[in-house]
Amino acid sequence: MSTDAIKERVRETSPQVYARIGGVLYLIIIVIGFCSQFFVRDKLVVSGDVTATANNIMASESLWRISIASELILLVCAVALTLILYVLLRPVNKNLALLAVFFNIVEFPIEATSKLCLFAALFLSGNADYLKALEPHQLHALVNISLKLHDYGFGIDLVFFGFACLVYGSLLFRSGYFPKALGVLMAIAGLSYLTNSFTLILAPTYAATIFPILVLALTGELSLCLWLMVKGVNVPKWDAKARLADLYS
């Protein structure tokens, strides 16, 4: 299929359809991410007590595995959402829309790889024969390292996502078919992610103090999610901008 045919196929599908699908995908992403962090890891990981953490993980192995599997589903949804946001925002500026996609392309494998650290924590908390080569305190230390590596991997992942949010914020603000407020909120979300991640990397002792700033990120993302689901896009303005963009492409 030629590029022109693909463009025509995309144009034939109402942007409102893409917006609704994107909103649902975004909601799935937010719910899974929230539940995995606050109802699984925050419940099982005991700060300052690695032994209790290891015991909790082993006692709730199925829940731990379900959490990892659900976060992989989250990533699948995020890939699809990235494509949808590109389609919706490409008429504003194709190059900037592609830049956001590239930031996401870098982000996804980092986040997926970080999940291996959660499996490492699970394996090290178990009773397999090969673990008998290590003392319990050594195993528990390795569990702690695995969880820290996951946290740092996620922090690195959010650096790239933070920049993607800044680009999305700019595109939303300039679009004319989304409210400018959404662009501002997404830009604030991006700055929140960047502040949180670079604090974790450069000044980890302040990471816990800075962490609540992610409420701003959640506000921005949830606002975009709900707008896509409930309101969608201004179709006439999107069509006009899309056709104008095609003339200059």
Phi, psi and omega in degrees: 000132182288164178299319179297321179294321178295316178300319181293321178297318179296318182293327181293331177276123183301136176300338178295325177295313178300319181297315181297314179298316179299319179297318178295315179299318180296320179296318177300316180300313182295316182295314180297313181299317180295312183294318181297320182284309191269334182255353177240288185297315181294337178277325186267328181274117181261114182300126178082000180226087184292325180298314178297322179298312180299318179295320179295318180297316181292323180289337181239044184302316182298317179297319179298316180292319178299321179298316179296314180299319181295326179288334173289322174297321176305316181294322177299316177297323181293323177298313179296320180296323178301317178297317181296317179295326176297314180298318183288328187255352179303322180300337180287308179196108186299318183294319177293321178298320177293323178300317177298319178299316181295321175300318178294322180299323177288322185294315189301311180295329177295314180295318180297317181295325181297338179291338176298329178295327177290324174294320179300316178299322179293313181297319182289343179271355186275193183238025181297150183301323183294343179282347181291347178289345182243149177286153180307318181293330177290318178298317181294325176295321179292325174300315180298317179297319180299316180292323177294319178298322177297315181298318180288323176299318178294323178296319177294318177304318183287343173298311181290323177293325177299317177293323177299319179297323177298318179293315178301319179300317178297316181294317179297317182297322184270353191296314186088343178246004167236152177297141178299329181300325178297320178297317179296315181296321179289325176295319177297321177301315179299315179296324178296314179298316181295318178298314180298313185291315181288334172293317178299320183283317188265328183218068187301336180294340180260002185300316181295327179290322183280335188310320180301345179297341180291350172300324178294322178295316179299321179299315180295313182292319180294324178297315178295318179303309183292324178296317179298320182287318189267313185257320183073219182244162171280099189300312180303319180290322178296314179301315181298317181289323180295317180292323177294319179296322179295327180295329184258005181269000000 
